[in-house]
Amino acid sequence: MRIYSRILGTGSYLPAKRLTNADLAAELAQQGVETSDDWIVERTGIRARHFAADDQGCSDLATEASRRALDAAGLAAQDIDLIIVGTSTPDMVFPSVATMVQHKLGAAGCPAFDVQAVCSGFIYALTIADAMIQNGSAKRALVIGAEVFSRILDFKDRTTCVLFGDGAGAVVLEASDTPGILATDLHADGKYKDILCVPGHVNRGGILGDPVLKMDGQAVFKLAVGVLEETARASLAKANLTDADIDWLIPHQANIRIMQSTAKKLKMPADKVVVTVDQHGNTSAASIPLALDTAVRDGRIQRGQTLMLEGVGGGFTWGSVLLRY
Ligand code: UT7
């Protein structure tokens, strides 16, 4: 009999500091950087984002989201036998955020590691956890997407600093004989590294290169729209389903225009797309589990429904997870 991995519980966490577009525009104006609520809403759909406090690291956000997911699943940290964190903004170069989360949750012993696939990080992490559950290496996994992108933004670059926010989302997966994750699909193409990257890195006690996010927005936009449709169709084909079978589309939350265009290609009405980009901005690897948890907790997503999760990000990386909730 096939072993599936099923979502037992979801959780998320947003840091307390919330900035509306107007708040951010006022802060940027003090540094001579001009933007407006109108521009940000019209081009991206973003209205607000959260930024972590100075003393909050990625692992703090991830731990809080994990506690909420464990509560929802009715489990304790000791019940978990695998922890994977999708992140590109870890507390340190090493050790991993996953090992920090494990310790902060009061657990020890189980494997814990990070996956670095930028905005596709949660999709990658979920796919790996699903494979480890299917092959018997794990029974109950904590899968997290967590980011503090505010730490890598250039607040003098209005083309990027208005787009991103901080946050974390988590799910508890359990081995089950009922579905479950139905299909997964992952891809990458390293030739696109320069259109979305943070080139700076630690080198001999200093930072070599510019340690802030650089993006060619239009190139990313075009690529994203194409690959999001392709990967959704690939997962559907693997599960022998069609776009009509999807109850909820939960895409990476980067830009409302990308989400609308993907939904249109998949012939999905706009009200079947979970949208949180308006309130969270782009939280990279955290965006999909944040959106998932939001729609689970507000009652939109019901047990037995079919969900299409899909992401795209720096690398370039992209992929999807089709699941029965
Ligand atoms: O998470 C990974 C995935 N990331 C993404 O999916 C991001 C994909 N890209 C995008 O979402 C969009 O390309 C952006 C939101 C980044 C930009 O939107 P756009 O419609 O492609 O605008 P643009 O770059 O063509 O810029 C249009 C104008 C420019 O002025 P000119 O040259 O026409 O005079 C920009 O200088 O808007 C100007 N502009 C701004 N104006 C006010 C750029 N940023 C801002 C800003 N406020 N924050």
Boltz pocket constraint, residues with backbone or C-beta under 6 A from the ligand:
constraints:
  - pocket:
      binder: B
      contacts: [[A, 34], [A, 35], [A, 36], [A, 39], [A, 40], [A, 43], [A, 44], [A, 119], [A, 158], [A, 159], [A, 160], [A, 162], [A, 216], [A, 217], [A, 218], [A, 220], [A, 221], [A, 224], [A, 254], [A, 255], [A, 258], [A, 282], [A, 284], [A, 312], [A, 313], [A, 314]]
      max_distance: 6.0
